[in-house]
Amino acid sequence: MWQNALSILALKPDPGVSCFNACLSVCGKGSRWQHALQLFDEMRERNMQQDIFSYNSAISACEKGARLQEGISFLDNMPSQKVAPDVFSFSTLMSVCEKTGHWELALSLLFAMPTKQVKPNNVSYNAAISACSKGTQWHRALHLLDAMMVSQLVPDTISANAAISACEESGDWEAALHLLTVRMCSLRLRRSVIGISSAISACEKGSSWAAALQLLRDMPTWRCVANDITYNSTMKAAERGGHWELVLALLEEMNASHVGVDLIAYNTATLACERKLHKNHCMQHLLNEHLPAEVLEAFHPF
């Protein structure tokens, strides 16, 4: 409710730093980074002594708006104002780097933290790993996982999922599979649908349909429920491998489950059948499944 916060601030005759900080925080959380930066400038105009909360709220607002240069300016300006950046300051700016595709800067910030007497935590490493993931730097993402343990930090599910996503972006399905089935097991981390989906997608990109199928079948043992993403990625992997019968079997399984079938699944099934010259069989199979009429009508290839 950022509008209400600004209205209350305007009614106060002489608002203090705490009032401005509260409004900064609310505007940031409301994704109103422009308003947050205006409030920060107004504090300067009033000759207020901005504290760590003021700066962190401003950097957080920059994170919500993916405003990298503004976030860097705030961090660079803190020492001159005798405000020491903390782990939140660095971690939030690294998150901005992730959103804007600057993985090199994210790593620079992570490595600069100890020189500023700030110890990185899990959030810091996770932000850096995610930035490497967006930049398809899976080798660096895996290195950061090892660096966490050297720093006596235990990687969590978020750390592992981000590293798996980096492998998925780079198409290295073997590394993604090793992370999911071996590293996470040794760290006693709970698997999640997010990590499994990324690993299956990596297998799809690497044309490893058997590995993708095995991950799909292993989901119940990890207490995870398959969704449309996991099914569609497995079907695409099977289609790439030329296994049209498996694609149709997965389509039928998907249709019978709680997931339901979407146009991506239909398109994959049709493409698999067409490549193997079984288009008529595929059409008959789809019709026999009593698919929703609106979906079939929208399915122009038929």
C-alpha positions, 0 to 999 in steps of 0.5 A: 500500500505504497500510496497510503504510505506516501499520503501519511508521510505528506501529512507529517509536519516534520517526518524523521529518518525512520518515516522516510525509511519506512516509505522507502521500504514500502515503495521498494516492495511495491515495485515503485523504484522511481518513488523510492529514489525520489524519497531518497533524494528528498532526504538529502535535500532535507540534510537528513543523515541516511543510514544503512536502512535507507541505502538498503531500501534504495538498493532493494528498490533498484532490485525490484526495478532491475536498475543496475547503475542506480544500485551501483551508485548507492553502494559506491556512495555509502563509504563517503557517507560513513555508512558501511555496506552489509551482506544485504547491500551486496546480495541485493545488488548481485540480484540486480546483476542476475536480472540484468545479465551481468554475471561478471559483476555479480562475481566481482561483488561476491569476491569484494565482500571479504575486503569490506569486512562483510562475510558472504552468506547463502543468499549472497552465493545463491544470487551469484550462482543464479547470475552465472546461471542466467549467463550460461556459466555452469562451470562457475556456478559449480565452482561457487557451490564448492566455494560455499563449502570451503567457506563453511556454508552448506548449500541449500536447495536454492543453491543446487537448483540455481546450479542445475539451471545453469547446466540446463541453460548450457545444455550439459545434462550430465552435470545437471543429472549429477547435481540432482542425483548425487550432489544433492543426495550427499548434501541431504537436500530435498529435491524440488519440482523446479530442480527436477524440471531444469534437469529434465529440460537439460536432458531434452536439450542434450537429446538424452530421452532415457535420462529424462524419462528416468527423472520423471519416473523418479519424482514420486520417490522424491515426493514431487508431483510431475507438472506440465513442464516436466511432462512436456520436456520429457515428451520433447526429449522422446520426440527428439529421440524418434520415440513417437510411441513413448510420446503418445504414451506420455500424452495419454498419461498426462491426459489421465493425470491431474495435470491435463494436456496443453497445446505444447504437448499436442504439438510435440505428439504430432511432430513426433508422429509426422517425423515417423510418418504416423500422422493418421495414427496420431490423429486417431489416438488423439481423438480417441482420448476425448480431448477438449473440443476447443483444443482440437479446433485450435490445433490447425495442423489437423 
